[in-house]
Amino acid sequence: MKQTTHRHSFGFALLCGAAALLLVAAGCAPQAEEGAQQAMAPTLEEIPVTTASTAARQLFDEGQYFLDVGRGVEAREKFQAAIAEDPAFVRAHFAQSNSALSFKEFQECLDTASTHVDGVSDGERMMVEINRTFLTNDSERGVQLASELAGQYPNSARAAIVLAGQQFRHNDNTGARASFGRALELDPTLAGALYGIANNYLFGEPKDFARAEEWAAKAIAAYPDEAKGHELMGDIKRAQGDLEGALASYNAATETDPTMANGHHKSGHINSFLGNIEEARAAYDAGVAAAQPEAKAGLAVYKTFTRIHEGSVPAALDELEALAGEIEAMGTPAQQIKGLQVFAMDSHATAAMHAGLLDRAAKSVAKGNELRMAIAAEVGTADAERLQKAACHQWEGILAAYSGDVEGAAEHADAIAALVEGDDNPRKMEGVHFVLGMSALKAGDHDAAAEHLRQADHANNMYVRYQLALAEEGLGNADVAQKLFAEVGSFNFNSVGFALVGKDARQRSSA
């Protein structure tokens, strides 16, 4: 029989949590957070971790720590080793899902965990079910289950972090901050909560960079030997427009851990923004060289964006096409190859459409959608097929919008709506509104464009926010448009969308 242990361990569910590997109770007043640091912490009582194997438990604890401090590849290896010691170790299967390399692996981890839930704690069963809500796009259920988990384990910092992650997923950043605050009240040095709350203030609306910096400094102080805190501080500095300060923090990250690929990689971002293209490309090369096989191809995609930053979209498209064919040869694990090829093709399609190179865009949309459906077939569930079909229709709908095919865009929007109609997720229609908003914008109907784009994911996606700014500008709402352009232009976080529109947004906001 398994025995239940109650040792405290660190961990941060990346898919359930608020801070992702690359990737985060109403009302979170600052004084409540400060109180978490000043008052005596309540008695900590964590969700039980059920295993009969001492060796498996030790490996699990090590993996949870790695996951907490942003070392996902190492975390996954520890969880796999723990499972080798105890194949029925539910919490390790759950944890591996949070460091999974693919949608298929994510689902397989949860499926295996579900077959072994007899005899484990209620909390462990609930955590598996929370992650399963990602498979069905049921964020309402995710929040409900996470709230129940936190209620059943009110003195569990881990339960509070899981709830914060679901709230972040739901765009409830006020609630997420309160939950992170509760986790830190229980355990003031919990890495996942420190990094999570800093990231939430950095990326979640309403943003508060000063608060993000405070929490990042506390993370660095609590974990001085970990490079992640310096990397996070670099992210905060560049969000504040302090690009030189960001470079210094990324350099501190690589000095702390010379094997940290992200320090080099993010130096590449900063040099791209500064216009130092050759320095940027060299930094990206250093990042790829330092990265583990699981990360190399993803980092390499960003190197192609340097061509966009220097003003040559066709050159970026050429590099993306070549890279898509090289991903396997880079040593990428088999289960990641299709997903990373999708990343390259989606970046290609966005850049090509934006530049009006629609023939090239059509080819990358078709290839990306072929890969999406192959991924769905590998997963083998109706929900996976349905959600991937919705993504395919979104890309085809955006291509139709850029092509001036208003009827085609509307048909694809209707198809998305039908596919997600039954999902209990308040954000399920964002893709529909993006397609319709872009179609209206390209047709010159700024009123309809603004109406739809306000309901798309402009809160998190700067490319969408830029399109909303164009629609507001077209309506004559100059002050609103200027504010949106300024927010996009000062974002300073790299993506194909930001590479395409960041410079123009800055120029428009200062005009």
N, C-alpha and C positions, 0 to 999 in steps of 0.2 A: 504494500500500500504506500502511496505517496505520503510524505509528511509535509506539513505546511510550516514554512519559516517566515519570520517577521523582521529579518534584518533590513535596515534602511539601505536603499540603493538609489543611485541617480539614474535618470533616464528622461528622454524627451521624445514623444511620438511625433515624428516629422510629418506624417500624413494626418495625424490627429492634432498635432501641436501647431503653434503659431510661428515658429521659426523654421524655415526649410533649410536643407543642406544647400544649397546655394544661397533654399530656403530656405510663422507664428500661430452674474449677480450685478445688477446695475449699479452705476455710480462708483467711481474709483477716485475719490478725492486724494490730492497729494498728501494731505496730512495722514490719511490712512496708510499710505505707502511708507511714509517716514516712521509712522508708529510701528510698522513691521520691523524696522531696524532698531527702534529705541526700546520697545517694551520687551519683557521676557517672553520668549516664544512659548506657545502652548505645547502641551505634550504631543509629540508626533506619533501617529499610529498609521503606518502605511498599509496599502492594499497587500494582503498576503501573496507571497510568491511560492507556488506549490511545486516542489520537486523532491524526490528522494535522494538525489545525487548531490553530494557536497561539491564535487568537481564541476558539475553542470551549473550549480548556483554561483560558484566563483567566476566562471566564464561569463555567465549572464551579467553579473554585477560589473565586470570589466567592460562588457559591451554597452551596458546602459550608460556608463560614464563616457565612453567614446561618443555615443550618440548625443549625449548632453552637450558635449563640447565641440560638436560639429565634425567629428571624424567618422563619417558614416561608413566608409569602406571597411575600416578597422572594426567598427561595431558589428557589421554584418558577419565578418569572419568569426568574431567571438560568439555570436548567436548561433551560427552554424556549428561551431565546435561544441557549444552547450547542448545542442540538439543531438549531436553524435553521441554524447554521454547519456542523454535521456530523450529518446525520440518522442516521448509523450509530453514533453515540457511545453505546456500551453503558452506560458508567458514568453518563452524564448521564440516560439513561432510567431506570436503577436509582435514581438519586438523586431524580428527579422522583417516582417511586413513593412515596418516603418523605415527600414533601410534597403528595401527591395530595389532591384535594378530595373524592373519592368512591371507593367500592369499584370502580366501573367504570373510572375513570381509573387506579387502582392496577393493576388487571389489564392494561389496555391498555399501560401503560408496560412492564410485565414481558414481555408478549407481544412487543412491538416489540423490546425488548432481546434476547429469546431468538432472534430471527431474524437478529441480527448478531453472535453470539458467536464465529463463526469468525474466528480471527486475534487475539482478545484474550487477556489473561492468564488463567491458571487461577483466580486470585483473583476476577477480575471475573465469570467464569462461575459460580463458587460463590456469590458475593453475590446474583446474580439468582436462583439456585435456593433460597437461604435465604429470600428474600422470597416466593417462590412457595409455601413451606410454609404461609403464612398463608391461601392460597386453598383449601387442602385440610385445614386444621385439624390439621396434622401437626407438632406442636411437638417431638416426639421427633426427627424428621428435622431440624428446624431446629437443635436443639442439636448433633446429630451433625455436620451440615455446618459449623456455626460452629466447632466444636472442631477439625475438619479444617483449616478456614481458618486458625485461630490456630496450628495445628501447622505448616502449610506456610509461614506468614509469622510466625515467632516474634518478630521484631523490628518488627512492624507495630502501631502504636498503634490504627490503624483496625480491624484484625482483632480486637484485644482488645475494642474497644468493641462490635463486632458480636456477639461471643460473650457479652459482658455483657448485651446486649439479649435474646438468646435465653434466657439463664439467668433473667433477670428474668421473661420471659414464662412460664417454667416454674416460677415461684415459688421458684427457687433463688437467694435473695438473698446467701447466703454466697459462692456461686460468682461471682455478678455483681460483688460487691465486690472479690473477688480479681482479676477480669478488669479492672475499672476501675483497680485498683491497678497492674496490669501496664502498662496504657496510660499511666498517669501516671509510671511508672518510665521509660518510653521517651520521653515528652514531658510534662514537669511542668506545662505551661501549656495543654494541649489542652482547649479549651472544652467539647467534648462529654463528655469524661471528668470534668472538674470538676463540671459541672452534673449529669451522670449519677450520680456517686457521692453527691453531696449529696441528690439526689432519692431515691436508693435508701435511704439512711439515714432520710430523712424519711417515706417511705411503705412501704418494705418491712419485713417482719417478720424478725428483731426490730428495732424502730425504735431509733434512737440520735440524739436531737435535738442533743446536744452535738457529735457527729461531723459531722452535717449542717451545723451552723452553721460549724464549722471549714472545711469544704470550700467552703461558699458564700462565706465571707470571702476565701478564696484565689481564687475565681472573680472576685469584685469587684476584688481587687487586680490580677489578671492582665488584666482587661478593664474598666478604670474608665470608659470611654466608652459601655459597653453597659448598658442599663437592666435586662436580664434578671437579673443578679446581685442587684440590690436587690429585684426581684420575688420571687426565690427566698428571699432572707433574710426577706421579709415572710411568706412561706408558713411558714417555720420558726418565726418568732416566734409566729404564731397557733397552730401546732401545740403550742407550749409554753404556750399560754394567755395570752400577752402581746399582747392585741389592740391596745393603744395603740402598742406597739413595731412591730407589723405595719403599722398605719396610717402610721407614720413612714417605714418602709421603702418602702411603696407610693408615698408622696409623693416620696421620693427617686428612685424609678423614673421618675415622670412629670416630675420636674425634670431628670433626666438626658436623657430623651427625651419631650418634650411630646406627641409623636404616639403614644405607647404606650397603646393602649386598655386593656390589662390592668391598668395601675396604677389607673385610675379604676374599672374593673370590680371589682377585688378590694377596693378601698375600699368598694364597695357591699356586698360580702360581710360585711366587718367591721361596718359600720353595721347590717346586718340582724341580726347576732348580738347587737349591743349594744342592739337595739330602737329604733334611730334610723331609722325606716322612711322618712320623707320624705328624709332625707339619703342613705339608701341608694338610693332611686329616682333622685335627682338624680345620684348618682355613676354609676349604670348608664346613665343617659341620656348622660352625658358620655363614657362608654366607647363606647357605640354610635356617637355622633357622631364620635369620633376613629378608630373602627375602619375598616379597609378593607372593601369590599363582601363579601369572603369570610368575614368574621368577625362582621358586624353581627347577623345573625339568631340565631346561636348565643349571643351575649352577651345579646341581648334576652330569651331564654328565662329567664335567671336573674332578670331584673327581676320576672317573675311570681311568683317564690318569695317575694318580700317580703310578698305577701298571706298566704302560709302562715305566715311568721314572725310576722305580726301577728295570726294566729288565724282567718283567713277562707279556708278551702279553696275554697268556691264562687267567691269573687272571683278566686282564682288560676286556677280552671278556665275562667272566662269569658275571662280575659286570654289564656290559652293557646290557646283556640279561636280567638279573634280573630287572634292572632299567626300561627297556622298558615296563615291565609288571606292574610296580609300579607307572607310571606317572599319571594315572587317580586318584589313591588313594592319591596322594600328594595334592589334591585339585586343580589341574590344570584346568582352564576353558575349557569347552568342545571343543571350536573351536581351541584350541592349541594342543590338545592331539596328533593327528596324526602327526602334524608337528614336535613335539618334539620327537615322536617315530622315525620319519625319521632321525632326528639328531643322535639319539642313534644308529640306524641301519647303517647309513652311516659311523659313527665313527668305529663301529664294523667291517664293511666290509673292510675299509681301513686298519685297524690294522691286520685283519686276512689275507688279501692278502699279505701285506708286510711281514708277518711272514711265509708265505707259507702254511697257514692253509686254503686251498682252499675249502674244504667241508664246513667249518664253514662260510667262506666268501660267498659261493653260497647261503646259507640259509638266510643270512642277506641282500644280494642284492635282493633276491626274496621278502623278507618281506618288505624291503624299497620301492621297486617298486610297490608292492601291495598297500601300503599306499599312494604313490604318485598318483596313478590312482584313489584311493578313494577320495583324495583331489580334483583332477581334476573334478570328478563327482559331488562333492559338489558345486564347483564353477559353473559348468554347461555351460562353453563356449568352443567353438572350439579351441580358442587360448590356454586356460588353458590345455586342453587335449593334444594339439600339443606340448607345451613346456614341459609338464610332460613326455610325451613319449620320447622326446629328452633326458631328464635327465635319463630315464630308460635305453635307449640304451647306454648312456655314461657309466653307471655303469656295464651293461652287457658287454660292449666292453672292459672296463678295466679288468674285471674278465677273459674274453677270452684272453687278453694280458698276464696276469699273468699265465694263464693255458697253454700258448704256442700255442694257437689256432689262428694263424695268419689270416687265412681266416675268422674265426668268428669275430675277431676284426675288420677286414676291412668291413665286412657286417654291423656291428653296426655303424661304422663310416659313411658309405654311408647312413644309415638310418637317422642319426643325420643331415647330410648335406641336405638331402631331406626335412626334417621337418623344418629346419630354412632357407631354400634357399630364401624365399621371405622376410625375415626380413631385415629391413634397419638398420643394426647394424654392425659396423666394427669388433666387437668382436664375432660375431655369430659362427665362425668356431673354436673357441678355444677348445671346447670339442672334435671336430673331430681330431684336431692335437694332443691333449693329448692322445686319444685312439691309434692313429697310432704311435705316438712317443713311448709310453710305449710298444706297440707290437714290434716295431723295436728294442727297447732297450733289451727286454727280449730275442729276437732272435739273439742278438749280432751284429745287423746292426747299428753301432754307427753313421754312416754318416746320414742315414735316420732318426734315432732317434733324433739327434741334429737338423736336418732340421725341423722336426715337432714340437719338444718341444720349439724351439725358437718362434714358432707361437702360442703356448699354453699360459696359463695365468701364466707364470713364474714371471711376474712383481709383482703380488700380492699374489701368492700361493707358500709358501716356499717348500712344498712337490714337486711341479712341478719344482721349481728351482733346488732342489737337484737332481732330475732325469736328468735335463739338464746338471748339473755338471758331473754326471756319464757319460753321452754321450760324453761330451767334453773331459773328462779324457780318455775315450776309443779311441778317435781320436788322442790322443797324445797332445792335447792342454792344457798342464799342467798349464800354467799361468792363462788361462781363467777358468779352472776348480777350481784352488785354490781360485780365487777371488769369484766364485759362492759359493763354500763350506764355505768360511769365512762369506759371507753374510747370508747364512742359519744358520750357527752355532751361530752367534751373534744376531739373530733376537729377541729371548727372548719373543715372544708372543705365548701363549699356543694354541695348537690345536692338534688333534690327529696326524696330519702330522708332526708337529714340535717335538712332544714327540717321534715319531718313528725315526726321522732322525737327530735331532739337535746334539746329542752327537757324532754320527758318522761324521757329517759334521765338527764339531770342531776338531776332531782327524785328519781327512783328511787334513784340512786346515793348521794344525800345523806340519804335517809330513814332 
